Amino acid sequence: MAFGRRNDEEVKLEETKIWVCNSDNCKCWIRDNFKSTDVPLCPICKSEMSLTTKELQVIHNHSKNFM
């Protein structure tokens, strides 16, 4: 049975550039490689966003539409 099995694959973490919403009431953030413009607006509240870093699981964006 597969019910109690754990995923033996190691999760790779890496310091990643992210954009964080500047609004005090919003907790939204997006990865830099998933943004749609050079300086994105928050997709939730439309406030400005600031560039920072966070240790996250590695995810590659293979889309040709990202900046």
Phi and psi restraints in degrees (range 20) as a CNS / XPLOR table:
assign (resid 1 and name C) (resid 2 and name N)
       (resid 2 and name CA) (resid 2 and name C) 1.0 -103.4 20.0 2
assign (resid 2 and name N) (resid 2 and name CA)
       (resid 2 and name C) (resid 3 and name N) 1.0 5.4 20.0 2
assign (resid 2 and name C) (resid 3 and name N)
       (resid 3 and name CA) (resid 3 and name C) 1.0 -66.3 20.0 2
assign (resid 3 and name N) (resid 3 and name CA)
       (resid 3 and name C) (resid 4 and name N) 1.0 -42.4 20.0 2
assign (resid 3 and name C) (resid 4 and name N)
       (resid 4 and name CA) (resid 4 and name C) 1.0 -94.7 20.0 2
assign (resid 4 and name N) (resid 4 and name CA)
       (resid 4 and name C) (resid 5 and name N) 1.0 6.2 20.0 2
assign (resid 4 and name C) (resid 5 and name N)
       (resid 5 and name CA) (resid 5 and name C) 1.0 -74.5 20.0 2
assign (resid 5 and name N) (resid 5 and name CA)
       (resid 5 and name C) (resid 6 and name N) 1.0 140.2 20.0 2
assign (resid 5 and name C) (resid 6 and name N)
       (resid 6 and name CA) (resid 6 and name C) 1.0 -100.7 20.0 2
assign (resid 6 and name N) (resid 6 and name CA)
       (resid 6 and name C) (resid 7 and name N) 1.0 151.6 20.0 2
assign (resid 6 and name C) (resid 7 and name N)
       (resid 7 and name CA) (resid 7 and name C) 1.0 -76.3 20.0 2
assign (resid 7 and name N) (resid 7 and name CA)
       (resid 7 and name C) (resid 8 and name N) 1.0 115.6 20.0 2
assign (resid 7 and name C) (resid 8 and name N)
       (resid 8 and name CA) (resid 8 and name C) 1.0 -81.3 20.0 2
assign (resid 8 and name N) (resid 8 and name CA)
       (resid 8 and name C) (resid 9 and name N) 1.0 -8.8 20.0 2
assign (resid 8 and name C) (resid 9 and name N)
       (resid 9 and name CA) (resid 9 and name C) 1.0 -72.2 20.0 2
assign (resid 9 and name N) (resid 9 and name CA)
       (resid 9 and name C) (resid 10 and name N) 1.0 131.3 20.0 2
assign (resid 9 and name C) (resid 10 and name N)
       (resid 10 and name CA) (resid 10 and name C) 1.0 -73.8 20.0 2
assign (resid 10 and name N) (resid 10 and name CA)
       (resid 10 and name C) (resid 11 and name N) 1.0 136.6 20.0 2
assign (resid 10 and name C) (resid 11 and name N)
       (resid 11 and name CA) (resid 11 and name C) 1.0 -84.2 20.0 2
assign (resid 11 and name N) (resid 11 and name CA)
       (resid 11 and name C) (resid 12 and name N) 1.0 123.7 20.0 2
assign (resid 11 and name C) (resid 12 and name N)
       (resid 12 and name CA) (resid 12 and name C) 1.0 -92.7 20.0 2
assign (resid 12 and name N) (resid 12 and name CA)
       (resid 12 and name C) (resid 13 and name N) 1.0 122.4 20.0 2
assign (resid 12 and name C) (resid 13 and name N)
       (resid 13 and name CA) (resid 13 and name C) 1.0 -106.0 20.0 2
assign (resid 13 and name N) (resid 13 and name CA)
       (resid 13 and name C) (resid 14 and name N) 1.0 148.0 20.0 2
assign (resid 13 and name C) (resid 14 and name N)
       (resid 14 and name CA) (resid 14 and name C) 1.0 -152.2 20.0 2
assign (resid 14 and name N) (resid 14 and name CA)
       (resid 14 and name C) (resid 15 and name N) 1.0 145.9 20.0 2
assign (resid 14 and name C) (resid 15 and name N)
       (resid 15 and name CA) (resid 15 and name C) 1.0 -64.8 20.0 2
assign (resid 15 and name N) (resid 15 and name CA)
       (resid 15 and name C) (resid 16 and name N) 1.0 118.4 20.0 2
assign (resid 15 and name C) (resid 16 and name N)
       (resid 16 and name CA) (resid 16 and name C) 1.0 -122.2 20.0 2
assign (resid 16 and name N) (resid 16 and name CA)
       (resid 16 and name C) (resid 17 and name N) 1.0 138.2 20.0 2
assign (resid 16 and name C) (resid 17 and name N)
       (resid 17 and name CA) (resid 17 and name C) 1.0 -74.6 20.0 2
assign (resid 17 and name N) (resid 17 and name CA)
       (resid 17 and name C) (resid 18 and name N) 1.0 130.8 20.0 2
assign (resid 17 and name C) (resid 18 and name N)
       (resid 18 and name CA) (resid 18 and name C) 1.0 -133.9 20.0 2
assign (resid 18 and name N) (resid 18 and name CA)
       (resid 18 and name C) (resid 19 and name N) 1.0 160.3 20.0 2
assign (resid 18 and name C) (resid 19 and name N)
       (resid 19 and name CA) (resid 19 and name C) 1.0 -109.3 20.0 2
assign (resid 19 and name N) (resid 19 and name CA)
       (resid 19 and name C) (resid 20 and name N) 1.0 127.6 20.0 2
assign (resid 19 and name C) (resid 20 and name N)
       (resid 20 and name CA) (resid 20 and name C) 1.0 -114.5 20.0 2
assign (resid 20 and name N) (resid 20 and name CA)
       (resid 20 and name C) (resid 21 and name N) 1.0 137.4 20.0 2
assign (resid 20 and name C) (resid 21 and name N)
       (resid 21 and name CA) (resid 21 and name C) 1.0 -65.4 20.0 2
assign (resid 21 and name N) (resid 21 and name CA)
       (resid 21 and name C) (resid 22 and name N) 1.0 138.0 20.0 2
assign (resid 21 and name C) (resid 22 and name N)
       (resid 22 and name CA) (resid 22 and name C) 1.0 -82.6 20.0 2
assign (resid 22 and name N) (resid 22 and name CA)
       (resid 22 and name C) (resid 23 and name N) 1.0 -12.5 20.0 2
assign (resid 22 and name C) (resid 23 and name N)
       (resid 23 and name CA) (resid 23 and name C) 1.0 -71.2 20.0 2
assign (resid 23 and name N) (resid 23 and name CA)
       (resid 23 and name C) (resid 24 and name N) 1.0 138.1 20.0 2
assign (resid 23 and name C) (resid 24 and name N)
       (resid 24 and name CA) (resid 24 and name C) 1.0 -69.2 20.0 2
assign (resid 24 and name N) (resid 24 and name CA)
       (resid 24 and name C) (resid 25 and name N) 1.0 -23.8 20.0 2
assign (resid 24 and name C) (resid 25 and name N)
       (resid 25 and name CA) (resid 25 and name C) 1.0 -93.2 20.0 2
assign (resid 25 and name N) (resid 25 and name CA)
       (resid 25 and name C) (resid 26 and name N) 1.0 -1.6 20.0 2
assign (resid 25 and name C) (resid 26 and name N)
       (resid 26 and name CA) (resid 26 and name C) 1.0 -122.3 20.0 2
assign (resid 26 and name N) (resid 26 and name CA)
       (resid 26 and name C) (resid 27 and name N) 1.0 139.8 20.0 2
assign (resid 26 and name C) (resid 27 and name N)
       (resid 27 and name CA) (resid 27 and name C) 1.0 -113.3 20.0 2
assign (resid 27 and name N) (resid 27 and name CA)
       (resid 27 and name C) (resid 28 and name N) 1.0 18.3 20.0 2
assign (resid 27 and name C) (resid 28 and name N)
       (resid 28 and name CA) (resid 28 and name C) 1.0 -71.2 20.0 2
assign (resid 28 and name N) (resid 28 and name CA)
       (resid 28 and name C) (resid 29 and name N) 1.0 144.3 20.0 2
assign (resid 28 and name C) (resid 29 and name N)
       (resid 29 and name CA) (resid 29 and name C) 1.0 -150.6 20.0 2
assign (resid 29 and name N) (resid 29 and name CA)
       (resid 29 and name C) (resid 30 and name N) 1.0 154.5 20.0 2
assign (resid 29 and name C) (resid 30 and name N)
       (resid 30 and name CA) (resid 30 and name C) 1.0 -137.5 20.0 2
assign (resid 30 and name N) (resid 30 and name CA)
       (resid 30 and name C) (resid 31 and name N) 1.0 149.9 20.0 2
assign (resid 30 and name C) (resid 31 and name N)
       (resid 31 and name CA) (resid 31 and name C) 1.0 -70.2 20.0 2
assign (resid 31 and name N) (resid 31 and name CA)
       (resid 31 and name C) (resid 32 and name N) 1.0 146.5 20.0 2
assign (resid 31 and name C) (resid 32 and name N)
       (resid 32 and name CA) (resid 32 and name C) 1.0 -60.9 20.0 2
assign (resid 32 and name N) (resid 32 and name CA)
       (resid 32 and name C) (resid 33 and name N) 1.0 -37.3 20.0 2
assign (resid 32 and name C) (resid 33 and name N)
       (resid 33 and name CA) (resid 33 and name C) 1.0 -80.3 20.0 2
assign (resid 33 and name N) (resid 33 and name CA)
       (resid 33 and name C) (resid 34 and name N) 1.0 3.6 20.0 2
assign (resid 33 and name C) (resid 34 and name N)
       (resid 34 and name CA) (resid 34 and name C) 1.0 -116.3 20.0 2
assign (resid 34 and name N) (resid 34 and name CA)
       (resid 34 and name C) (resid 35 and name N) 1.0 7.2 20.0 2
assign (resid 34 and name C) (resid 35 and name N)
       (resid 35 and name CA) (resid 35 and name C) 1.0 -73.8 20.0 2
assign (resid 35 and name N) (resid 35 and name CA)
       (resid 35 and name C) (resid 36 and name N) 1.0 157.5 20.0 2
assign (resid 35 and name C) (resid 36 and name N)
       (resid 36 and name CA) (resid 36 and name C) 1.0 -103.4 20.0 2
assign (resid 36 and name N) (resid 36 and name CA)
       (resid 36 and name C) (resid 37 and name N) 1.0 -15.1 20.0 2
assign (resid 36 and name C) (resid 37 and name N)
       (resid 37 and name CA) (resid 37 and name C) 1.0 -136.5 20.0 2
assign (resid 37 and name N) (resid 37 and name CA)
       (resid 37 and name C) (resid 38 and name N) 1.0 170.5 20.0 2
assign (resid 37 and name C) (resid 38 and name N)
       (resid 38 and name CA) (resid 38 and name C) 1.0 -60.3 20.0 2
assign (resid 38 and name N) (resid 38 and name CA)
       (resid 38 and name C) (resid 39 and name N) 1.0 -46.5 20.0 2
assign (resid 38 and name C) (resid 39 and name N)
       (resid 39 and name CA) (resid 39 and name C) 1.0 -123.7 20.0 2
assign (resid 39 and name N) (resid 39 and name CA)
       (resid 39 and name C) (resid 40 and name N) 1.0 98.2 20.0 2
assign (resid 39 and name C) (resid 40 and name N)
       (resid 40 and name CA) (resid 40 and name C) 1.0 -75.1 20.0 2
assign (resid 40 and name N) (resid 40 and name CA)
       (resid 40 and name C) (resid 41 and name N) 1.0 155.2 20.0 2
assign (resid 40 and name C) (resid 41 and name N)
       (resid 41 and name CA) (resid 41 and name C) 1.0 -97.2 20.0 2
assign (resid 41 and name N) (resid 41 and name CA)
       (resid 41 and name C) (resid 42 and name N) 1.0 152.6 20.0 2
assign (resid 41 and name C) (resid 42 and name N)
       (resid 42 and name CA) (resid 42 and name C) 1.0 -59.4 20.0 2
assign (resid 42 and name N) (resid 42 and name CA)
       (resid 42 and name C) (resid 43 and name N) 1.0 127.5 20.0 2
assign (resid 42 and name C) (resid 43 and name N)
       (resid 43 and name CA) (resid 43 and name C) 1.0 -69.8 20.0 2
assign (resid 43 and name N) (resid 43 and name CA)
       (resid 43 and name C) (resid 44 and name N) 1.0 -17.0 20.0 2
assign (resid 43 and name C) (resid 44 and name N)
       (resid 44 and name CA) (resid 44 and name C) 1.0 -90.8 20.0 2
assign (resid 44 and name N) (resid 44 and name CA)
       (resid 44 and name C) (resid 45 and name N) 1.0 -55.1 20.0 2
assign (resid 44 and name C) (resid 45 and name N)
       (resid 45 and name CA) (resid 45 and name C) 1.0 -114.3 20.0 2
assign (resid 45 and name N) (resid 45 and name CA)
       (resid 45 and name C) (resid 46 and name N) 1.0 -1.1 20.0 2
assign (resid 45 and name C) (resid 46 and name N)
       (resid 46 and name CA) (resid 46 and name C) 1.0 66.9 20.0 2
assign (resid 46 and name N) (resid 46 and name CA)
       (resid 46 and name C) (resid 47 and name N) 1.0 20.0 20.0 2
assign (resid 46 and name C) (resid 47 and name N)
       (resid 47 and name CA) (resid 47 and name C) 1.0 -81.6 20.0 2
assign (resid 47 and name N) (resid 47 and name CA)
       (resid 47 and name C) (resid 48 and name N) 1.0 167.8 20.0 2
assign (resid 47 and name C) (resid 48 and name N)
       (resid 48 and name CA) (resid 48 and name C) 1.0 -69.3 20.0 2
assign (resid 48 and name N) (resid 48 and name CA)
       (resid 48 and name C) (resid 49 and name N) 1.0 158.4 20.0 2
assign (resid 48 and name C) (resid 49 and name N)
       (resid 49 and name CA) (resid 49 and name C) 1.0 -126.1 20.0 2
assign (resid 49 and name N) (resid 49 and name CA)
       (resid 49 and name C) (resid 50 and name N) 1.0 154.5 20.0 2
assign (resid 49 and name C) (resid 50 and name N)
       (resid 50 and name CA) (resid 50 and name C) 1.0 -118.9 20.0 2
assign (resid 50 and name N) (resid 50 and name CA)
       (resid 50 and name C) (resid 51 and name N) 1.0 144.6 20.0 2
assign (resid 50 and name C) (resid 51 and name N)
       (resid 51 and name CA) (resid 51 and name C) 1.0 -82.8 20.0 2
assign (resid 51 and name N) (resid 51 and name CA)
       (resid 51 and name C) (resid 52 and name N) 1.0 133.9 20.0 2
assign (resid 51 and name C) (resid 52 and name N)
       (resid 52 and name CA) (resid 52 and name C) 1.0 -151.9 20.0 2
assign (resid 52 and name N) (resid 52 and name CA)
       (resid 52 and name C) (resid 53 and name N) 1.0 -171.3 20.0 2
assign (resid 52 and name C) (resid 53 and name N)
       (resid 53 and name CA) (resid 53 and name C) 1.0 -128.9 20.0 2
assign (resid 53 and name N) (resid 53 and name CA)
       (resid 53 and name C) (resid 54 and name N) 1.0 158.1 20.0 2
assign (resid 53 and name C) (resid 54 and name N)
       (resid 54 and name CA) (resid 54 and name C) 1.0 -155.3 20.0 2
assign (resid 54 and name N) (resid 54 and name CA)
       (resid 54 and name C) (resid 55 and name N) 1.0 145.1 20.0 2
assign (resid 54 and name C) (resid 55 and name N)
       (resid 55 and name CA) (resid 55 and name C) 1.0 -83.5 20.0 2
assign (resid 55 and name N) (resid 55 and name CA)
       (resid 55 and name C) (resid 56 and name N) 1.0 113.9 20.0 2
assign (resid 55 and name C) (resid 56 and name N)
       (resid 56 and name CA) (resid 56 and name C) 1.0 -133.0 20.0 2
assign (resid 56 and name N) (resid 56 and name CA)
       (resid 56 and name C) (resid 57 and name N) 1.0 164.3 20.0 2
assign (resid 56 and name C) (resid 57 and name N)
       (resid 57 and name CA) (resid 57 and name C) 1.0 -65.8 20.0 2
assign (resid 57 and name N) (resid 57 and name CA)
       (resid 57 and name C) (resid 58 and name N) 1.0 140.6 20.0 2
assign (resid 57 and name C) (resid 58 and name N)
       (resid 58 and name CA) (resid 58 and name C) 1.0 -70.8 20.0 2
assign (resid 58 and name N) (resid 58 and name CA)
       (resid 58 and name C) (resid 59 and name N) 1.0 125.3 20.0 2
assign (resid 58 and name C) (resid 59 and name N)
       (resid 59 and name CA) (resid 59 and name C) 1.0 -135.1 20.0 2
assign (resid 59 and name N) (resid 59 and name CA)
       (resid 59 and name C) (resid 60 and name N) 1.0 128.6 20.0 2
assign (resid 59 and name C) (resid 60 and name N)
       (resid 60 and name CA) (resid 60 and name C) 1.0 -100.5 20.0 2
assign (resid 60 and name N) (resid 60 and name CA)
       (resid 60 and name C) (resid 61 and name N) 1.0 136.0 20.0 2
assign (resid 60 and name C) (resid 61 and name N)
       (resid 61 and name CA) (resid 61 and name C) 1.0 -99.7 20.0 2
assign (resid 61 and name N) (resid 61 and name CA)
       (resid 61 and name C) (resid 62 and name N) 1.0 110.3 20.0 2
assign (resid 61 and name C) (resid 62 and name N)
       (resid 62 and name CA) (resid 62 and name C) 1.0 -94.9 20.0 2
assign (resid 62 and name N) (resid 62 and name CA)
       (resid 62 and name C) (resid 63 and name N) 1.0 4.8 20.0 2
assign (resid 62 and name C) (resid 63 and name N)
       (resid 63 and name CA) (resid 63 and name C) 1.0 -69.6 20.0 2
assign (resid 63 and name N) (resid 63 and name CA)
       (resid 63 and name C) (resid 64 and name N) 1.0 142.1 20.0 2
assign (resid 63 and name C) (resid 64 and name N)
       (resid 64 and name CA) (resid 64 and name C) 1.0 -86.5 20.0 2
assign (resid 64 and name N) (resid 64 and name CA)
       (resid 64 and name C) (resid 65 and name N) 1.0 -2.5 20.0 2
assign (resid 64 and name C) (resid 65 and name N)
       (resid 65 and name CA) (resid 65 and name C) 1.0 -90.6 20.0 2
assign (resid 65 and name N) (resid 65 and name CA)
       (resid 65 and name C) (resid 66 and name N) 1.0 -10.5 20.0 2
assign (resid 65 and name C) (resid 66 and name N)
       (resid 66 and name CA) (resid 66 and name C) 1.0 -83.3 20.0 2
assign (resid 66 and name N) (resid 66 and name CA)
       (resid 66 and name C) (resid 67 and name N) 1.0 159.8 20.0 2
